Amino acid sequence: MTDILKDKFIGLGVTGSIACYKAIDLASKLTQSGASVDVILTRGAREFITALAFSSITHRPVSEDMFDPKSELSIDHVAVAERVDLIVVAPATAHTIAKLAHGLADDALTATILATGAPVLVAPAMDAHMYGNLATQENVRTLQRRGVTIVGPATGRLASGLVGKGRMVETAELMGWITLALGKTGDMAGRKVVVSAGGTQEAIDPVRVVTNNSSGKMGYAIAEAARDRGGDAVLVTAPTALPDPIGVRVVKVQSALDMQKAITAEIDDADVVVMAAAVSDWRPVETADQKIKKSASNEWTLEFTKNPDIIAGLPSDKLVKVGFAAETEDLIANAQTKLVSKGLDLIAANDVTATDSGFATDTNRVMLFDREGGIEVVPLMSKYDVGHRILDRVKHMFRQGPNDATSVGEDATGEGD
Ligand code: CTP
């Protein structure tokens, strides 16, 4: 399972806001991800944008008017409501939010939402004063109480010229929420997945650190993959330039010792730990309280002491342990040695000198080694897809059942290999 949106039906409600143009991008991203997108435009939206703009992207009919005899909804007014796996209203005006809060059904969109059993996401877009108005705030809260997910709005420059809270969130953020909502019943549901990422930083003084070239991309992608399969994903990350993934709990740390402490605090109820972080093996013996001044001498020696091996020290009775081996030579032998010496269930080995699978790239080419001597060569693919390949293996290794009785068990969906 590498693509949660594939073969899903998504209802995309678009209402009358200048942020309509962002809905085109969203429709495009959803379609590219393999979803069938049923767009419903309100009368207000049609003042800003045409049905043709959407149907050219989605290659599907767009619903505009329930009472139009050419519309699918005039024949079966709940057709979209029943078909969809999820409905997103983006952008959602104050007016549509008010109608939804009061259960009105005077157009194709509100009637569809009233009739659906699918989860609903609403991304408000409006003037900051309209959003802040008590009426809107109460409507938003009413929807939240009924289980609707409100995404945003973000703070920024608004169409009115005002800077405030009212901008529709960006497509990437919405995509995160959509996959999160769809993934709730995946094979990681009821599983706590702890992932580490980034290169730890070992402080020399308040302004200097010893670190490495890890970008954090691999660990972030694994956490996102776990989230998209319904997992409770926790990302323990050393400093990176990456944005916090939506729907993943992020714990920020700096040094190897910080990371060890944070991971130890998370693993009691965890099912699996994936150590994708590049942990510094050494730290300076002493960290100076003040910035170290340039001395008269031309040489400077820094003394290091060994950091603990975090994953080797974690218990393996209840926890599946997955490590990475970033190597520049003897990939296979080094990976197999680490698998045994660190007590791992699985290790993903990659050659960090390759241009398409190194630290900062979006792709990776790994080999997976397990305890039984199995070797799986995973071809070049996105780090997100590598994350799924790892989880495809992990789901058969869990020591105990999922925490949540309502979740779908690994065997119910277990055709991911
Ligand atoms: N690791 C860890 N704690 C450390 C060092 C590494 O938990 N102090 C984890 C890494 O996150 C990774 C695996 O161990 O999952 C292998 O890391 P790597 O840097 O490849 O190996 P090292 O054990 O550091 O060995 P070497 O640097 O000698 O290759």
Boltz pocket constraint, residues with backbone or C-beta under 6 A from the ligand:
constraints:
  - pocket:
      binder: B
      contacts: [[A, 256], [A, 275], [A, 276], [A, 277], [A, 278], [A, 279], [A, 280], [A, 281], [A, 307], [A, 308], [A, 309], [A, 310], [A, 311], [A, 312], [A, 322], [A, 323], [A, 324], [A, 325], [A, 326], [A, 327], [A, 338], [A, 342]]
      max_distance: 6.0
